[in-house]
């Protein structure tokens, strides 16, 4: 059975550290505290870990050698991509007895085929790098996140990232054709198949997608590329209520179909924060509104149909009283400015003080009920706390964050994280939703698993973990 290595061998032997460092050479072994620091702090500063060594292997064979030695010596390994995760899954524990394995140097695009729409990219390639390589081949890699300039494709896959285009293209899981994975014992599984149909037994790659580095280390991926849109239409609309948002989404889905590639929602407070703290931003609409929708329509032909569909949708929605005001981007620069308002929402919450984060999903039809009930619960528990809801309405994923009361004490507010997030999660589960829509479980939500997974599910997950990582060396204390 797997064992939890967090509480044992807290101090690694210097001779063992030297053996690990020798596997990657001076270019891939970091022991300087200042150089290691960026690998030990989560973006939101909720988790700060310790380690005596950060390893940055340059080849798959070096990853294999590291895991063979780790298995032999029962040394815990924490795989890490771009360190943009938000649940602490990529951060070592504070005990200092784990080695961080960064995939940053595995950063090659091994192949791109624009004709068949496939790519093989190593785990350390940034998401933006994958997108650029697809663009150069006349294709689109549709996974898109605010952190795409720094997050890495291996981490995206290990956490099954979602993003703004999941409505049309699905999550990372839907974009992976095959994987190359180094197992806990150092063996390399070459599953980099480019087939769209392969019905020859268990689909092993699915075990590693979303496993958060607990079952193996993803070193490369075969990716599915989509046709590149020839045109896009981007619209920004103001609405009076979430129920109106739901009606607008139903109208858009019915009338636009698969051409509707994004449908993002944010409350007025989100835009207020962006305008207050985001440089070079302005309100696109003449008056404030309670809710905003940012939608994008794509077309494979540059025939103006995308813009026509957007115009027709806004016109009809205004006639029916759903949309109070709206604007349609007239250029690429205007579209980018609209998208920037949405992309800044995460970072502009920091200057407002403490923020409790809930990454949840509920059935789309129940989003209005969820937001209403969650708002009531937060107001009851902590008057003055400010809900900051935004997210991917089209796939039911709402980032329901709560900023501290204005002028309040940050630390006192954050001490109530479990209480307030717990109240939100209780509503989510009552509505048949999930407490983690796209960020994963990591350290933050591990203790909630018995409440959201049946005993059978947990038993199966633990059996899989034990089968693939019998010594419990891979990312211990995360997910399970």
C-alpha positions as CSV (number, residue, x, y, z in Angstrom):
1,X,0.0,0.0,0.0
2,X,1.1,3.6,-0.6
3,X,2.5,5.5,2.4
4,X,2.4,9.2,3.2
5,X,6.0,10.4,3.4
6,X,5.3,13.9,4.6
7,X,6.1,13.2,8.3
8,X,9.2,11.0,7.9
9,X,12.8,11.7,6.9
10,X,12.2,15.5,7.1
11,X,15.8,16.2,6.6
12,X,17.4,14.6,3.6
13,X,20.9,13.3,3.9
14,X,23.4,15.6,2.1
15,X,25.0,12.6,0.4
16,X,21.6,11.7,-1.0
17,X,21.0,15.3,-2.2
18,X,24.4,15.1,-4.0
19,X,23.4,11.8,-5.7
20,X,20.2,13.4,-7.0
21,X,22.0,16.6,-8.2
22,X,24.6,14.5,-10.1
23,X,21.8,13.0,-12.2
24,X,21.1,16.3,-13.9
25,X,24.4,18.2,-13.6
26,X,25.0,21.8,-12.5
27,X,22.6,23.2,-15.0
28,X,19.7,21.2,-13.6
29,X,20.3,21.2,-9.8
30,X,19.4,24.2,-7.7
31,X,20.3,24.5,-4.0
32,X,20.6,28.3,-3.7
33,X,17.7,29.5,-1.5
34,X,17.1,32.6,-3.5
35,X,17.0,30.7,-6.8
36,X,14.7,28.0,-5.3
37,X,12.3,30.6,-3.7
38,X,10.0,31.0,-6.8
39,X,9.3,27.2,-6.7
40,X,8.2,27.2,-3.1
41,X,5.5,29.8,-3.0
42,X,2.0,29.5,-4.4
43,X,0.8,32.4,-6.5
44,X,-1.8,33.4,-3.9
45,X,0.7,33.0,-1.1
46,X,-1.5,30.5,0.7
47,X,1.2,27.8,0.7
48,X,4.9,28.2,1.3
49,X,7.0,25.1,1.3
50,X,10.7,24.1,1.9
51,X,13.1,21.8,0.0
52,X,16.8,21.2,0.0
53,X,16.9,20.8,-3.8
54,X,15.0,21.7,-7.0
55,X,15.8,19.5,-9.9
56,X,15.3,20.6,-13.5
57,X,16.0,17.6,-15.8
58,X,16.7,18.3,-19.4
59,X,15.7,15.0,-20.9
60,X,13.1,12.3,-20.2
61,X,16.0,9.9,-19.4
62,X,17.0,12.2,-16.6
63,X,13.5,12.2,-15.2
64,X,13.6,8.5,-15.3
65,X,16.9,8.3,-13.4
66,X,15.5,10.7,-10.8
67,X,12.5,8.6,-10.1
68,X,14.5,5.4,-10.0
69,X,16.7,6.8,-7.3
70,X,13.6,8.2,-5.5
71,X,12.0,4.8,-5.5
72,X,15.1,3.2,-4.3
73,X,15.6,5.6,-1.5
74,X,11.9,6.3,-0.8
75,X,12.5,10.0,-1.4
76,X,9.3,12.1,-1.9
77,X,9.1,14.0,-5.2
78,X,6.9,17.0,-6.0
79,X,6.4,17.5,-9.8
80,X,6.0,21.1,-10.8
81,X,5.1,22.9,-14.0
82,X,4.8,26.6,-14.2
83,X,3.7,26.9,-10.6
84,X,0.4,28.6,-11.4
85,X,-1.8,26.1,-9.6
86,X,-4.2,27.5,-7.1
87,X,-4.8,24.6,-4.6
88,X,-1.2,24.0,-3.5
89,X,-0.7,20.8,-5.5
90,X,2.7,21.9,-6.8
91,X,4.2,23.2,-3.6
92,X,6.2,20.9,-1.2
93,X,5.3,20.6,2.4
94,X,6.9,22.8,5.1
95,X,8.8,19.8,6.5
96,X,11.6,20.2,4.0
97,X,11.9,16.5,3.2
98,X,10.7,16.6,-0.4
99,X,12.5,17.3,-3.7
100,X,10.9,19.6,-6.3
101,X,11.0,18.2,-9.8
102,X,10.5,21.1,-12.2
103,X,9.8,20.3,-15.9
104,X,10.8,23.7,-17.1
105,X,13.7,22.5,-19.2
106,X,11.6,19.9,-21.1
107,X,10.5,22.7,-23.4
108,X,10.7,21.4,-27.0
109,X,7.9,21.1,-29.6
110,X,8.8,17.7,-31.0
111,X,6.5,17.8,-34.0
112,X,3.6,19.7,-35.5
113,X,1.4,18.5,-38.4
114,X,-1.0,21.2,-39.7
115,X,-2.6,18.7,-42.1
116,X,-3.7,16.2,-39.5
117,X,-4.1,18.7,-36.7
118,X,-1.7,17.1,-34.2
119,X,1.3,18.2,-32.1
120,X,3.7,16.6,-29.7
121,X,5.0,19.0,-27.1
122,X,7.1,18.4,-24.0
123,X,5.7,19.1,-20.6
124,X,7.7,22.3,-20.0
125,X,6.4,24.2,-23.0
126,X,4.2,27.1,-21.9
127,X,0.6,27.1,-23.0
128,X,1.3,30.2,-25.0
129,X,4.2,28.4,-26.7
130,X,1.8,25.6,-27.7
131,X,-0.7,28.1,-29.0
132,X,2.0,29.9,-31.1
133,X,3.3,26.6,-32.6
134,X,-0.3,25.7,-33.6
135,X,-0.8,29.1,-35.1
136,X,2.4,28.8,-37.1
137,X,1.0,25.6,-38.5
138,X,-2.3,27.2,-39.5
139,X,-4.2,25.6,-36.6
140,X,-5.6,26.5,-33.2
141,X,-4.9,25.0,-29.8
142,X,-8.0,26.1,-28.0
143,X,-7.1,25.7,-24.4
144,X,-6.8,29.3,-23.1
145,X,-6.1,30.6,-19.5
146,X,-5.2,33.9,-18.0
147,X,-1.8,32.4,-17.0
148,X,-1.0,31.0,-20.4
149,X,2.3,32.9,-20.7
150,X,3.7,31.1,-17.6
151,X,1.7,27.9,-17.1
152,X,3.0,24.8,-18.8
153,X,1.2,22.2,-20.9
154,X,2.3,19.3,-18.6
155,X,0.8,21.1,-15.6
156,X,-2.3,21.9,-17.6
157,X,-2.8,18.3,-18.4
158,X,-2.0,17.0,-14.9
159,X,-4.7,19.3,-13.5
160,X,-7.1,18.9,-16.4
161,X,-7.2,22.7,-16.9
162,X,-10.4,24.3,-18.3
163,X,-10.4,27.9,-19.3
164,X,-12.4,30.2,-21.4
165,X,-12.9,28.0,-24.5
166,X,-14.1,24.8,-22.7
167,X,-17.6,25.6,-23.8
168,X,-16.7,24.7,-27.4
169,X,-13.6,22.6,-27.1
170,X,-13.8,20.9,-23.7
171,X,-11.1,20.8,-21.0
172,X,-7.5,19.6,-21.4
173,X,-8.8,16.1,-21.2
174,X,-10.6,16.5,-24.5
175,X,-7.4,17.8,-26.3
176,X,-5.0,15.0,-25.4
177,X,-4.4,12.2,-27.9
178,X,-1.6,10.5,-26.0
179,X,1.0,10.9,-23.3
180,X,4.6,10.1,-22.4
181,X,4.8,9.5,-18.7
182,X,7.6,8.5,-16.3
183,X,6.3,6.1,-13.7
184,X,7.2,6.1,-10.0
185,X,9.7,3.3,-10.5
186,X,11.4,5.2,-13.4
187,X,10.0,3.2,-16.3
188,X,9.0,5.3,-19.3
189,X,5.5,4.7,-20.8
190,X,5.5,5.9,-24.4
191,X,1.8,6.5,-25.1
192,X,2.4,9.3,-27.7
193,X,-0.1,8.0,-30.1
194,X,-1.7,10.4,-32.6
195,X,-4.8,8.3,-33.2
196,X,-8.2,9.7,-32.7
197,X,-9.7,6.2,-32.4
198,X,-7.9,3.4,-30.5
199,X,-10.1,0.8,-28.9
200,X,-7.5,-1.6,-27.6
201,X,-8.2,-1.8,-23.9
202,X,-7.9,0.6,-21.0
203,X,-7.3,4.2,-22.0
204,X,-4.3,4.7,-19.7
205,X,-3.7,8.3,-20.5
206,X,-6.9,9.2,-18.8
207,X,-5.4,8.0,-15.5
208,X,-2.7,10.6,-15.6
209,X,-4.9,13.5,-16.8
210,X,-6.1,15.3,-13.7
211,X,-4.0,13.1,-11.4
212,X,-2.0,16.1,-10.1
213,X,1.3,14.3,-10.3
214,X,0.3,11.6,-7.9
215,X,0.5,8.7,-10.4
216,X,3.4,9.6,-12.7
217,X,5.3,12.5,-14.2
218,X,4.0,13.7,-17.6
219,X,6.9,14.5,-19.8
220,X,5.3,15.0,-23.2
221,X,1.8,15.0,-24.8
222,X,0.3,14.4,-28.2
223,X,-2.3,17.1,-28.6
224,X,-5.3,17.6,-30.8
225,X,-5.4,20.9,-32.8
226,X,-8.5,22.5,-34.0
227,X,-9.2,24.4,-37.3
228,X,-8.1,28.0,-36.9
229,X,-11.0,30.4,-37.0
230,X,-10.9,32.8,-40.0
231,X,-12.9,35.4,-38.1
232,X,-14.1,36.2,-34.6
233,X,-16.8,38.5,-33.2
234,X,-16.5,39.6,-29.6
235,X,-19.3,41.3,-27.7
236,X,-19.7,42.7,-24.2
237,X,-23.1,43.1,-22.7
238,X,-24.6,44.5,-19.5
239,X,-27.6,42.8,-17.9
240,X,-29.8,43.3,-14.8
241,X,-29.8,39.8,-13.3
242,X,-28.2,36.4,-13.5
243,X,-31.5,35.0,-14.7
244,X,-31.3,37.3,-17.6
245,X,-27.8,36.0,-18.2
246,X,-29.2,32.4,-18.2
247,X,-31.9,33.4,-20.7
248,X,-29.3,35.1,-23.0
249,X,-27.1,32.0,-22.9
250,X,-30.0,29.8,-23.9
251,X,-30.8,32.2,-26.8
252,X,-27.2,32.2,-27.9
253,X,-26.8,28.5,-27.7
254,X,-30.0,27.9,-29.6
255,X,-29.3,30.4,-32.4
256,X,-25.5,30.2,-32.7
257,X,-24.7,26.6,-31.8
258,X,-21.1,25.4,-32.1
259,X,-20.0,28.8,-33.4
260,X,-20.4,30.1,-29.8
261,X,-16.9,29.5,-28.4
262,X,-16.9,31.5,-25.2
263,X,-19.6,32.9,-22.8
264,X,-18.0,34.5,-19.7
265,X,-19.9,36.2,-16.9
266,X,-18.8,38.6,-14.2
267,X,-20.6,40.7,-11.6
268,X,-20.3,44.5,-11.4
269,X,-17.8,44.3,-8.5
270,X,-15.4,42.5,-10.8
271,X,-15.4,45.4,-13.3
272,X,-15.1,47.9,-10.4
273,X,-12.0,46.1,-9.2
274,X,-10.6,46.0,-12.7
275,X,-11.2,49.7,-13.3
276,X,-9.7,50.6,-9.9
277,X,-6.5,48.5,-10.2
278,X,-6.0,47.6,-13.8
279,X,-3.8,50.0,-15.9
280,X,-5.3,51.5,-19.1
281,X,-8.8,50.1,-18.6
282,X,-12.2,51.7,-19.1
283,X,-15.8,50.8,-18.8
284,X,-17.0,49.8,-22.3
285,X,-20.6,50.8,-21.5
286,X,-22.1,54.2,-20.7
287,X,-23.7,53.1,-17.4
288,X,-23.0,50.4,-14.8
289,X,-24.9,47.2,-14.8
290,X,-25.3,44.4,-12.3
291,X,-23.9,41.7,-14.5
292,X,-21.8,41.4,-17.6
293,X,-21.4,38.8,-20.4
294,X,-18.4,38.6,-22.6
295,X,-19.1,36.3,-25.5
296,X,-17.2,35.2,-28.6
297,X,-18.4,33.8,-31.8
298,X,-16.0,32.1,-34.3
299,X,-16.3,31.4,-38.0
300,X,-14.2,29.1,-40.2
301,X,-14.8,31.4,-43.2
302,X,-14.0,35.2,-43.3
303,X,-17.5,36.0,-44.6
304,X,-18.8,38.2,-41.9
305,X,-21.2,35.7,-40.6
306,X,-19.7,35.7,-37.0
307,X,-20.3,39.4,-36.7
308,X,-23.7,39.1,-38.2
309,X,-24.7,36.4,-35.7
310,X,-23.4,38.6,-32.8
311,X,-25.3,41.7,-34.1
312,X,-28.5,39.7,-34.5
313,X,-28.1,38.2,-31.0
314,X,-27.6,41.5,-29.3
315,X,-30.4,43.2,-31.2
316,X,-32.9,40.5,-30.3
317,X,-31.7,40.3,-26.7
318,X,-32.2,44.1,-26.3
319,X,-35.6,43.9,-27.9
320,X,-36.6,41.3,-25.4
321,X,-35.2,43.3,-22.5
322,X,-32.5,40.8,-21.6
323,X,-29.5,43.0,-22.5
324,X,-29.6,46.6,-21.3
325,X,-26.6,47.8,-23.3
326,X,-23.9,46.2,-25.3
327,X,-20.9,46.8,-27.6
328,X,-19.4,44.7,-30.4
329,X,-15.7,45.0,-31.0
330,X,-14.9,46.6,-34.3
331,X,-11.2,45.6,-34.4
332,X,-8.8,43.1,-33.0
333,X,-7.5,45.8,-30.6
334,X,-11.0,46.4,-29.3
335,X,-11.6,42.7,-28.8
336,X,-8.3,42.4,-26.9
337,X,-9.3,45.3,-24.7
338,X,-12.6,43.6,-23.9
339,X,-10.9,40.3,-23.1
340,X,-8.4,42.1,-20.9
341,X,-11.2,43.2,-18.6
342,X,-12.0,39.5,-18.0
343,X,-8.4,38.4,-17.7
344,X,-7.5,40.9,-15.1
345,X,-10.3,39.8,-12.7
346,X,-8.1,37.4,-10.8
347,X,-5.1,39.7,-10.1
348,X,-7.1,42.8,-9.3
349,X,-8.6,41.1,-6.2
350,X,-5.2,41.2,-4.5
351,X,-5.2,44.9,-3.7
352,X,-8.7,44.6,-2.2
353,X,-7.2,42.5,0.7
354,X,-7.9,38.9,1.7
355,X,-9.9,36.7,-0.7
356,X,-11.5,33.4,-0.1
357,X,-11.6,31.4,-3.3
358,X,-14.3,28.8,-4.4
359,X,-13.8,27.2,-7.8
360,X,-17.1,25.4,-8.3
361,X,-19.5,24.1,-10.9
362,X,-23.2,23.5,-10.9
363,X,-25.7,22.6,-13.7
364,X,-26.0,25.7,-15.9
365,X,-29.7,25.9,-15.2
366,X,-29.0,26.3,-11.5
367,X,-26.4,29.0,-11.6
368,X,-28.9,31.8,-10.7
369,X,-30.1,29.8,-7.7
370,X,-26.5,29.1,-6.6
371,X,-25.4,32.7,-6.8
372,X,-28.5,33.9,-4.8
373,X,-28.1,31.3,-2.1
374,X,-24.4,31.7,-1.8
375,X,-24.8,35.5,-1.5
376,X,-27.3,35.0,1.3
377,X,-25.0,32.6,3.1
378,X,-22.0,34.9,2.9
379,X,-24.1,37.9,4.1
380,X,-25.4,35.8,7.1
381,X,-21.9,34.6,8.1
382,X,-20.0,37.8,7.6
383,X,-21.9,41.0,6.9
384,X,-19.8,43.3,4.7
385,X,-17.9,40.5,2.9
386,X,-18.0,41.1,-0.8
387,X,-18.8,38.2,-3.1
388,X,-16.8,38.4,-6.4
389,X,-18.5,35.9,-8.8
390,X,-17.2,35.4,-12.3
391,X,-16.4,32.5,-14.7
392,X,-17.3,30.3,-17.5
393,X,-21.1,30.4,-17.5
394,X,-21.5,28.1,-20.5
395,X,-20.0,25.1,-18.7
396,X,-21.4,25.9,-15.3
397,X,-18.0,26.9,-13.8
398,X,-18.3,29.8,-11.4
399,X,-15.3,31.2,-9.5
400,X,-17.1,32.3,-6.5
401,X,-14.6,34.4,-4.6
402,X,-15.3,36.5,-1.5
403,X,-13.2,39.6,-0.7
404,X,-12.9,40.8,2.8
405,X,-15.1,43.7,4.1
406,X,-13.7,47.1,3.3
407,X,-11.3,48.2,6.0
408,X,-11.4,44.8,7.7
409,X,-8.6,42.7,9.1
410,X,-7.1,40.5,6.4
411,X,-5.8,37.7,8.6
412,X,-8.9,37.5,10.7
413,X,-10.9,37.3,7.5
414,X,-8.8,34.5,6.1
415,X,-9.0,32.5,9.3
416,X,-12.7,32.0,8.4
417,X,-11.8,30.4,5.0
418,X,-13.0,26.9,5.9
419,X,-16.3,28.2,7.5
420,X,-17.2,30.5,4.6
421,X,-16.0,28.2,1.8
422,X,-17.7,25.3,3.5
423,X,-21.1,27.1,3.4
424,X,-20.6,27.8,-0.3
425,X,-19.6,24.2,-1.0
426,X,-22.7,22.9,0.9
427,X,-24.9,24.8,-1.5
428,X,-23.0,23.5,-4.5
429,X,-23.3,19.9,-3.4
430,X,-27.0,20.4,-2.7
431,X,-27.4,21.6,-6.3
432,X,-25.6,18.5,-7.7
433,X,-22.4,20.4,-8.4
434,X,-18.7,20.0,-7.8
435,X,-16.4,21.8,-5.3
436,X,-13.6,21.8,-7.9
437,X,-14.4,22.7,-11.4
438,X,-11.0,23.2,-12.9
439,X,-8.4,23.9,-10.3
440,X,-8.1,20.4,-8.8
441,X,-7.9,19.2,-5.2
442,X,-4.2,19.6,-4.3
443,X,-3.7,20.3,-0.6
444,X,-6.5,22.8,-0.2
445,X,-9.4,20.4,-0.7
446,X,-7.9,17.1,0.1
447,X,-9.8,16.9,3.4
448,X,-13.1,17.3,1.6
449,X,-12.8,14.2,-0.5
450,X,-14.6,11.9,1.9
451,X,-17.6,14.2,1.8
452,X,-17.8,14.4,-2.0
453,X,-16.6,10.9,-3.1
454,X,-18.3,7.7,-2.2
455,X,-16.4,5.0,-0.3
456,X,-16.3,3.0,-3.5
457,X,-14.8,5.9,-5.5
458,X,-12.2,6.6,-2.8
459,X,-11.3,2.9,-2.6
460,X,-10.8,2.7,-6.3
461,X,-8.6,5.8,-6.3
462,X,-6.5,4.5,-3.5
463,X,-6.0,1.2,-5.2
464,X,-4.9,2.9,-8.4
465,X,-2.4,5.0,-6.4
466,X,-1.1,2.0,-4.6
467,X,-0.7,0.1,-7.9
468,X,1.3,2.9,-9.7
469,X,3.1,4.4,-6.7
470,X,3.5,1.7,-4.0
471,X,6.1,3.7,-2.0
472,X,4.0,6.9,-2.0
473,X,6.8,9.0,-3.4
474,X,4.9,11.0,-6.0
475,X,3.4,14.2,-4.6
476,X,2.5,12.8,-1.2
477,X,-0.3,14.4,0.7
478,X,-2.0,15.8,-2.4
479,X,-5.4,14.8,-3.8
480,X,-5.6,11.7,-1.5
